[in-house]
Amino acid sequence: MNTPPIGGVSPERAALRTSAVEFEGLFLEMLMKSMRASVPEQGLINGGRGEAVFRRMQDAEMAQRMAGRFGIAEMIERALDVRA
């Protein structure tokens, strides 16, 4: 049974968009993790495990906020859209 579109967007299309944006966020988080690992730690103060946990949480939040703005989600949508 097909649910009628609400506001011009079908539930399937909305779910595809949500998944694509979440995937883009995950990709960006992995990218940020790799970028951070490539920079040597420096400074007199080493925050230890607490700083590492904070950085991971900060990177995850930043990645989720940036998701949907780089065009990766749109490319995934186009590739997976069955109507195309």
N, CA, C and O atoms as CSV, one atom per row, in Angstrom:
chain,resi,resn,atom,element,x,y,z
A,1,MET,N,N,0.838,-1.178,0.000
A,1,MET,CA,C,0.000,0.000,0.000
A,1,MET,C,C,0.884,1.241,0.000
A,1,MET,O,O,1.754,1.390,0.858
A,2,ASN,N,N,0.663,2.114,-0.944
A,2,ASN,CA,C,1.425,3.354,-1.030
A,2,ASN,C,C,0.733,4.448,-0.256
A,2,ASN,O,O,-0.457,4.702,-0.440
A,3,THR,N,N,1.481,5.088,0.606
A,3,THR,CA,C,0.950,6.204,1.375
A,3,THR,C,C,1.027,7.453,0.517
A,3,THR,O,O,2.054,7.709,-0.112
A,4,PRO,N,N,-0.053,8.241,0.481
A,4,PRO,CA,C,-0.020,9.449,-0.348
A,4,PRO,C,C,1.014,10.440,0.180
A,4,PRO,O,O,1.250,10.520,1.385
A,5,PRO,N,N,1.627,11.193,-0.733
A,5,PRO,CA,C,2.627,12.173,-0.312
A,5,PRO,C,C,2.028,13.263,0.566
A,5,PRO,O,O,0.901,13.708,0.345
A,6,ILE,N,N,2.786,13.680,1.549
A,6,ILE,CA,C,2.396,14.797,2.407
A,6,ILE,C,C,3.323,15.946,2.072
A,6,ILE,O,O,4.543,15.825,2.184
A,7,GLY,N,N,2.749,17.049,1.665
A,7,GLY,CA,C,3.575,18.192,1.299
A,7,GLY,C,C,4.429,17.932,0.073
A,7,GLY,O,O,5.477,18.556,-0.096
A,8,GLY,N,N,3.990,17.006,-0.798
A,8,GLY,CA,C,4.708,16.725,-2.029
A,8,GLY,C,C,5.845,15.735,-1.877
A,8,GLY,O,O,6.508,15.424,-2.867
A,9,VAL,N,N,6.100,15.227,-0.679
A,9,VAL,CA,C,7.193,14.280,-0.459
A,9,VAL,C,C,6.617,12.996,0.116
A,9,VAL,O,O,5.971,13.010,1.164
A,10,SER,N,N,6.851,11.893,-0.571
A,10,SER,CA,C,6.356,10.607,-0.084
A,10,SER,C,C,7.167,10.172,1.134
A,10,SER,O,O,8.307,10.602,1.307
A,11,PRO,N,N,6.587,9.327,1.973
A,11,PRO,CA,C,7.341,8.823,3.139
A,11,PRO,C,C,8.616,8.077,2.735
A,11,PRO,O,O,9.628,8.146,3.432
A,12,GLU,N,N,8.558,7.363,1.603
A,12,GLU,CA,C,9.744,6.646,1.135
A,12,GLU,C,C,10.845,7.624,0.742
A,12,GLU,O,O,12.019,7.408,1.045
A,13,ARG,N,N,10.458,8.694,0.070
A,13,ARG,CA,C,11.437,9.712,-0.350
A,13,ARG,C,C,12.030,10.422,0.876
A,13,ARG,O,O,13.228,10.702,0.913
A,14,ALA,N,N,11.192,10.710,1.874
A,14,ALA,CA,C,11.667,11.349,3.099
A,14,ALA,C,C,12.636,10.433,3.842
A,14,ALA,O,O,13.644,10.894,4.379
A,15,ALA,N,N,12.329,9.134,3.872
A,15,ALA,CA,C,13.219,8.176,4.533
A,15,ALA,C,C,14.548,8.071,3.788
A,15,ALA,O,O,15.603,7.954,4.412
A,16,LEU,N,N,14.501,8.112,2.458
A,16,LEU,CA,C,15.721,8.081,1.654
A,16,LEU,C,C,16.571,9.302,1.953
A,16,LEU,O,O,17.786,9.188,2.113
A,17,ARG,N,N,15.946,10.468,2.031
A,17,ARG,CA,C,16.670,11.707,2.328
A,17,ARG,C,C,17.323,11.626,3.714
A,17,ARG,O,O,18.492,11.978,3.875
A,18,THR,N,N,16.568,11.166,4.700
A,18,THR,CA,C,17.087,11.046,6.063
A,18,THR,C,C,18.296,10.107,6.107
A,18,THR,O,O,19.312,10.418,6.729
A,19,SER,N,N,18.176,8.970,5.447
A,19,SER,CA,C,19.278,8.007,5.432
A,19,SER,C,C,20.500,8.563,4.725
A,19,SER,O,O,21.626,8.347,5.171
A,20,ALA,N,N,20.289,9.277,3.624
A,20,ALA,CA,C,21.399,9.852,2.873
A,20,ALA,C,C,22.132,10.903,3.708
A,20,ALA,O,O,23.362,10.956,3.704
A,21,VAL,N,N,21.383,11.731,4.417
A,21,VAL,CA,C,22.003,12.760,5.263
A,21,VAL,C,C,22.751,12.114,6.421
A,21,VAL,O,O,23.844,12.560,6.773
A,22,GLU,N,N,22.178,11.067,7.024
A,22,GLU,CA,C,22.860,10.370,8.112
A,22,GLU,C,C,24.153,9.728,7.619
A,22,GLU,O,O,25.163,9.745,8.323
A,23,PHE,N,N,24.126,9.161,6.410
A,23,PHE,CA,C,25.334,8.559,5.851
A,23,PHE,C,C,26.390,9.632,5.609
A,23,PHE,O,O,27.570,9.417,5.889
A,24,GLU,N,N,25.973,10.783,5.091
A,24,GLU,CA,C,26.924,11.871,4.872
A,24,GLU,C,C,27.544,12.300,6.197
A,24,GLU,O,O,28.743,12.575,6.258
A,25,GLY,N,N,26.743,12.359,7.253
A,25,GLY,CA,C,27.266,12.705,8.574
A,25,GLY,C,C,28.296,11.699,9.063
A,25,GLY,O,O,29.324,12.077,9.625
A,26,LEU,N,N,28.019,10.425,8.850
A,26,LEU,CA,C,28.964,9.377,9.249
A,26,LEU,C,C,30.261,9.492,8.455
A,26,LEU,O,O,31.353,9.359,9.008
A,27,PHE,N,N,30.132,9.739,7.160
A,27,PHE,CA,C,31.316,9.922,6.325
A,27,PHE,C,C,32.146,11.109,6.804
A,27,PHE,O,O,33.368,11.009,6.906
A,28,LEU,N,N,31.495,12.224,7.098
A,28,LEU,CA,C,32.213,13.414,7.563
A,28,LEU,C,C,32.885,13.165,8.911
A,28,LEU,O,O,33.989,13.649,9.160
A,29,GLU,N,N,32.216,12.412,9.775
A,29,GLU,CA,C,32.816,12.086,11.077
A,29,GLU,C,C,34.091,11.263,10.887
A,29,GLU,O,O,35.095,11.508,11.555
A,30,MET,N,N,34.051,10.298,9.986
A,30,MET,CA,C,35.239,9.488,9.712
A,30,MET,C,C,36.336,10.341,9.092
A,30,MET,O,O,37.515,10.165,9.403
A,31,LEU,N,N,35.954,11.257,8.222
A,31,LEU,CA,C,36.918,12.151,7.603
A,31,LEU,C,C,37.600,13.027,8.654
A,31,LEU,O,O,38.818,13.202,8.626
A,32,MET,N,N,36.814,13.572,9.576
A,32,MET,CA,C,37.377,14.418,10.633
A,32,MET,C,C,38.293,13.618,11.551
A,32,MET,O,O,39.326,14.118,11.996
A,33,LYS,N,N,37.913,12.377,11.833
A,33,LYS,CA,C,38.750,11.524,12.678
A,33,LYS,C,C,40.104,11.290,12.006
A,33,LYS,O,O,41.142,11.353,12.665
A,34,SER,N,N,40.098,11.023,10.711
A,34,SER,CA,C,41.350,10.816,9.981
A,34,SER,C,C,42.178,12.093,9.929
A,34,SER,O,O,43.400,12.053,10.074
A,35,MET,N,N,41.516,13.215,9.725
A,35,MET,CA,C,42.236,14.485,9.692
A,35,MET,C,C,42.884,14.771,11.043
A,35,MET,O,O,44.039,15.193,11.104
A,36,ARG,N,N,42.142,14.543,12.124
A,36,ARG,CA,C,42.681,14.809,13.458
A,36,ARG,C,C,43.861,13.877,13.762
A,36,ARG,O,O,44.822,14.283,14.414
A,37,ALA,N,N,43.785,12.636,13.290
A,37,ALA,CA,C,44.872,11.681,13.536
A,37,ALA,C,C,46.139,12.059,12.772
A,37,ALA,O,O,47.236,11.654,13.156
A,38,SER,N,N,45.998,12.823,11.704
A,38,SER,CA,C,47.165,13.187,10.902
A,38,SER,C,C,47.949,14.362,11.487
A,38,SER,O,O,49.065,14.644,11.050
A,39,VAL,N,N,47.368,15.043,12.471
A,39,VAL,CA,C,48.026,16.188,13.091
A,39,VAL,C,C,48.672,15.736,14.400
A,39,VAL,O,O,47.981,15.211,15.273
A,40,PRO,N,N,49.973,15.928,14.553
A,40,PRO,CA,C,50.615,15.491,15.793
A,40,PRO,C,C,50.125,16.322,16.989
A,40,PRO,O,O,49.868,17.521,16.872
A,41,GLU,N,N,50.006,15.650,18.134
A,41,GLU,CA,C,49.621,16.358,19.358
A,41,GLU,C,C,50.775,17.237,19.788
A,41,GLU,O,O,51.941,16.854,19.688
A,42,GLN,N,N,50.436,18.414,20.266
A,42,GLN,CA,C,51.479,19.328,20.697
A,42,GLN,C,C,50.987,20.121,21.894
A,42,GLN,O,O,49.816,20.055,22.266
A,43,GLY,N,N,51.876,20.848,22.472
A,43,GLY,CA,C,51.516,21.664,23.615
A,43,GLY,C,C,52.031,21.069,24.906
A,43,GLY,O,O,52.443,19.910,24.964
A,44,LEU,N,N,51.999,21.883,25.929
A,44,LEU,CA,C,52.495,21.454,27.224
A,44,LEU,C,C,51.484,20.634,27.994
A,44,LEU,O,O,51.842,19.824,28.849
A,45,ILE,N,N,50.215,20.851,27.684
A,45,ILE,CA,C,49.166,20.170,28.432
A,45,ILE,C,C,48.549,19.082,27.563
A,45,ILE,O,O,48.083,19.345,26.454
A,46,ASN,N,N,48.552,17.879,28.072
A,46,ASN,CA,C,47.910,16.765,27.394
A,46,ASN,C,C,46.647,16.442,28.172
A,46,ASN,O,O,46.713,16.097,29.352
A,47,GLY,N,N,45.518,16.549,27.530
A,47,GLY,CA,C,44.239,16.342,28.202
A,47,GLY,C,C,43.933,14.889,28.519
A,47,GLY,O,O,42.995,14.606,29.265
A,48,GLY,N,N,44.693,13.980,27.978
A,48,GLY,CA,C,44.497,12.566,28.266
A,48,GLY,C,C,43.216,12.022,27.675
A,48,GLY,O,O,42.739,12.485,26.638
A,49,ARG,N,N,42.661,11.015,28.364
A,49,ARG,CA,C,41.452,10.345,27.867
A,49,ARG,C,C,40.255,11.276,27.836
A,49,ARG,O,O,39.425,11.190,26.931
A,50,GLY,N,N,40.158,12.161,28.808
A,50,GLY,CA,C,39.033,13.089,28.853
A,50,GLY,C,C,38.979,13.972,27.619
A,50,GLY,O,O,37.914,14.182,27.038
A,51,GLU,N,N,40.121,14.478,27.230
A,51,GLU,CA,C,40.175,15.314,26.029
A,51,GLU,C,C,39.852,14.495,24.786
A,51,GLU,O,O,39.158,14.974,23.890
A,52,ALA,N,N,40.344,13.281,24.728
A,52,ALA,CA,C,40.079,12.416,23.575
A,52,ALA,C,C,38.589,12.129,23.438
A,52,ALA,O,O,38.049,12.155,22.332
A,53,VAL,N,N,37.928,11.858,24.551
A,53,VAL,CA,C,36.482,11.605,24.524
A,53,VAL,C,C,35.744,12.862,24.076
A,53,VAL,O,O,34.840,12.793,23.243
A,54,PHE,N,N,36.127,14.004,24.627
A,54,PHE,CA,C,35.492,15.263,24.253
A,54,PHE,C,C,35.673,15.536,22.765
A,54,PHE,O,O,34.718,15.930,22.095
A,55,ARG,N,N,36.868,15.338,22.237
A,55,ARG,CA,C,37.130,15.583,20.821
A,55,ARG,C,C,36.272,14.685,19.931
A,55,ARG,O,O,35.732,15.139,18.923
A,56,ARG,N,N,36.146,13.403,20.308
A,56,ARG,CA,C,35.306,12.493,19.522
A,56,ARG,C,C,33.855,12.947,19.526
A,56,ARG,O,O,33.188,12.924,18.492
A,57,MET,N,N,33.367,13.362,20.694
A,57,MET,CA,C,31.984,13.839,20.785
A,57,MET,C,C,31.809,15.127,19.985
A,57,MET,O,O,30.805,15.303,19.295
A,58,GLN,N,N,32.783,16.017,20.078
A,58,GLN,CA,C,32.720,17.274,19.339
A,58,GLN,C,C,32.744,17.014,17.830
A,58,GLN,O,O,31.969,17.615,17.086
A,59,ASP,N,N,33.616,16.136,17.384
A,59,ASP,CA,C,33.691,15.819,15.960
A,59,ASP,C,C,32.388,15.194,15.466
A,59,ASP,O,O,31.920,15.522,14.376
A,60,ALA,N,N,31.803,14.301,16.255
A,60,ALA,CA,C,30.544,13.665,15.869
A,60,ALA,C,C,29.434,14.701,15.736
A,60,ALA,O,O,28.662,14.662,14.778
A,61,GLU,N,N,29.349,15.613,16.675
A,61,GLU,CA,C,28.313,16.653,16.627
A,61,GLU,C,C,28.534,17.588,15.445
A,61,GLU,O,O,27.582,17.936,14.746
A,62,MET,N,N,29.764,17.993,15.216
A,62,MET,CA,C,30.053,18.874,14.087
A,62,MET,C,C,29.717,18.183,12.770
A,62,MET,O,O,29.161,18.809,11.868
A,63,ALA,N,N,30.047,16.912,12.652
A,63,ALA,CA,C,29.765,16.168,11.425
A,63,ALA,C,C,28.264,16.092,11.170
A,63,ALA,O,O,27.821,16.258,10.033
A,64,GLN,N,N,27.477,15.843,12.216
A,64,GLN,CA,C,26.022,15.775,12.041
A,64,GLN,C,C,25.446,17.128,11.650
A,64,GLN,O,O,24.499,17.194,10.866
A,65,ARG,N,N,25.997,18.190,12.177
A,65,ARG,CA,C,25.513,19.531,11.818
A,65,ARG,C,C,25.912,19.926,10.399
A,65,ARG,O,O,25.203,20.692,9.747
A,66,MET,N,N,27.036,19.410,9.921
A,66,MET,CA,C,27.486,19.720,8.564
A,66,MET,C,C,26.812,18.835,7.520
A,66,MET,O,O,26.777,19.183,6.340
A,67,ALA,N,N,26.278,17.698,7.949
A,67,ALA,CA,C,25.684,16.736,7.009
A,67,ALA,C,C,24.571,17.385,6.199
A,67,ALA,O,O,23.774,18.163,6.723
A,68,GLY,N,N,24.531,17.055,4.925
A,68,GLY,CA,C,23.511,17.577,4.038
A,68,GLY,C,C,23.918,18.859,3.336
A,68,GLY,O,O,23.131,19.429,2.580
A,69,ARG,N,N,25.129,19.315,3.576
A,69,ARG,CA,C,25.582,20.586,2.991
A,69,ARG,C,C,26.725,20.428,1.996
A,69,ARG,O,O,27.163,21.414,1.403
A,70,PHE,N,N,27.211,19.215,1.805
A,70,PHE,CA,C,28.352,18.996,0.923
A,70,PHE,C,C,27.953,18.365,-0.410
A,70,PHE,O,O,28.787,18.252,-1.309
A,71,GLY,N,N,26.711,17.960,-0.551
A,71,GLY,CA,C,26.246,17.371,-1.796
A,71,GLY,C,C,26.341,15.861,-1.856
A,71,GLY,O,O,25.872,15.249,-2.816
A,72,ILE,N,N,26.939,15.251,-0.847
A,72,ILE,CA,C,27.063,13.794,-0.842
A,72,ILE,C,C,25.682,13.157,-0.696
A,72,ILE,O,O,25.371,12.184,-1.384
A,73,ALA,N,N,24.859,13.699,0.193
A,73,ALA,CA,C,23.515,13.153,0.410
A,73,ALA,C,C,22.691,13.225,-0.876
A,73,ALA,O,O,21.958,12.289,-1.194
A,74,GLU,N,N,22.807,14.325,-1.613
A,74,GLU,CA,C,22.055,14.463,-2.855
A,74,GLU,C,C,22.490,13.431,-3.885
A,74,GLU,O,O,21.657,12.880,-4.604
A,75,MET,N,N,23.801,13.165,-3.960
A,75,MET,CA,C,24.294,12.161,-4.897
A,75,MET,C,C,23.775,10.776,-4.515
A,75,MET,O,O,23.405,9.987,-5.384
A,76,ILE,N,N,23.750,10.485,-3.220
A,76,ILE,CA,C,23.232,9.193,-2.762
A,76,ILE,C,C,21.753,9.081,-3.095
A,76,ILE,O,O,21.297,8.036,-3.558
A,77,GLU,N,N,21.004,10.148,-2.864
A,77,GLU,CA,C,19.572,10.140,-3.199
A,77,GLU,C,C,19.355,9.850,-4.680
A,77,GLU,O,O,18.535,9.005,-5.038
A,78,ARG,N,N,20.086,10.548,-5.532
A,78,ARG,CA,C,19.929,10.328,-6.978
A,78,ARG,C,C,20.276,8.891,-7.363
A,78,ARG,O,O,19.610,8.286,-8.203
A,79,ALA,N,N,21.316,8.356,-6.745
A,79,ALA,CA,C,21.749,6.993,-7.086
A,79,ALA,C,C,20.739,5.947,-6.613
A,79,ALA,O,O,20.582,4.911,-7.258
A,80,LEU,N,N,20.064,6.198,-5.518
A,80,LEU,CA,C,19.151,5.210,-4.950
A,80,LEU,C,C,17.680,5.450,-5.267
A,80,LEU,O,O,16.835,4.616,-4.942
A,81,ASP,N,N,17.373,6.551,-5.882
A,81,ASP,CA,C,15.972,6.872,-6.186
A,81,ASP,C,C,15.480,5.942,-7.290
A,81,ASP,O,O,16.026,5.943,-8.393
A,82,VAL,N,N,14.456,5.154,-7.001
A,82,VAL,CA,C,13.941,4.177,-7.965
A,82,VAL,C,C,13.170,4.839,-9.101
A,82,VAL,O,O,12.935,4.213,-10.134
A,83,ARG,N,N,12.776,6.092,-8.922
A,83,ARG,CA,C,12.028,6.793,-9.973
A,83,ARG,C,C,12.938,7.290,-11.071
A,83,ARG,O,O,12.469,7.600,-12.166
A,84,ALA,N,N,14.242,7.375,-10.802
A,84,ALA,CA,C,15.178,7.947,-11.785
A,84,ALA,C,C,15.359,7.052,-12.976
A,84,ALA,O,O,16.112,7.387,-13.890
